[in-house]
Amino acid sequence: MTRIPSLDAPSPEGVTDPACTLGADDGRARVLRWQRLAAVTGPVSRRIGPVLEVRYPLDAGEELESLVTAERQCCQFVEWDIIRRSDTFVLRIAADPERPDDIEPFAALFGAATNEG
């Protein structure tokens, strides 16, 4: 498992995917929101094949839900799910198994670029 880079870490290259409908400025603003959430909550991520899982503490719920709602609009080429467990939220981003590379920009953003499966 890998910790998500802090807000102070440089933004990863290639975060914006060509299939994403956000413009460059909106994309940077969205990445900044994800990085701010990571700086405050310290989530942990892992990638298994075409699936990325990111664990957040329960206090991340409101902003996490807001971000995922926004991502579902612009990045429909992957599935976005939030699973609530007793002590954590699990963000699950899944690419089509036929197109596993679609998960790459998100794996880079969340610091889980190494394929574990």
N, C-alpha and C positions, 0 to 999 in steps of 0.2 A: 504494500500500500504506500501511496505517496501523498504527502501533504500538498495542498494547493499552494501555488506561489503567493506570497504576500503582495499587498498593494505596492510595496516598494520594488518588487521584482520587475524586470522588464517584461513587457507584453510579449508573448510568444509570437513568432512569425507564423503566418498562415492561419491565423485564428478565423478570419472571415472566409467562408466557403463560397464558391461561385454560385451555389444553389440558394444561398441565403438571400432574402429579399431586402435586407437592410443596406442603406447607403454607407459610405465610409465613415462619416461623422456619427451616424446613429450606431454603427457597429462598434466604434471606439467607446461611445458612451455606454453601450451595453456591457462591453468587456470591463469597463471601469466599475460598473455596478456589481458584476460578479466578483471582481477583485476586492472591492470594499466589503462585500459579504464575507469573503474568505478571511480578510484581515480581522474581522470582528468575531467570527465563529470558529475558525480553525478546522475546517472540514478535512476529511481524508478520502482520497480517491483510489480506485483501482480499475483496471481495464481487463476484461476477459473477452478476447475475440472482438466481435462487433458491439459489445455492451460495455458501457462505462457506468460505474456506480460511485456515487459521492455521498458520504455520510455527513450529516449536519446535526448539530445539537437542536433540541426542540425550540430554542429561542430564535432560530433562523426561519421559522415557519412562514411568517407573513411576507418577508422579502423574497424568500425562496419561491413561494407560490406566485408572487407577482412576476418574478423573472421567468418562471416556467410558463406562465400564461402568455407572456410576451414572446418567448422562444417558440411556442407552438404556432404562433402566427407567422413568423419569419423563417423558421427552419423546419418545415414540414417533412423534409426528407429523412428525418429520424423521429423515433417515438420518444416522448417525454412523459415520465411517470414519477410521482412522488408517493412513496410508501411510508406510512407512519408506523414506527415501532414504539415500544414502551418508552425508550429513552433517546430516540433519534429519528430523524427523517432520512430516508434513502432516496436520493435523486437517481433515477435510472434512465439513461439515454441509450437507446438501442437503434443501431443501423440495420438495414435489411441484410441478412446473412449473405445475399448475393452481391452486396456492395459494402463490404466491411470497411473499406477506406473512408466511407462517409463519416465515420466516427472520429477520424484523425483531428479535425480542427478543434473538437471538443476535448479530446484526450490531451491535446497540447495546452489548451486553456486551463484545464484542471490538473495539469502536471502528471498525467498518467499516459504519456506517449508510448511507453513500452508495452507491447502486446504481450499479455500473460496467457494467451490461450490460442 
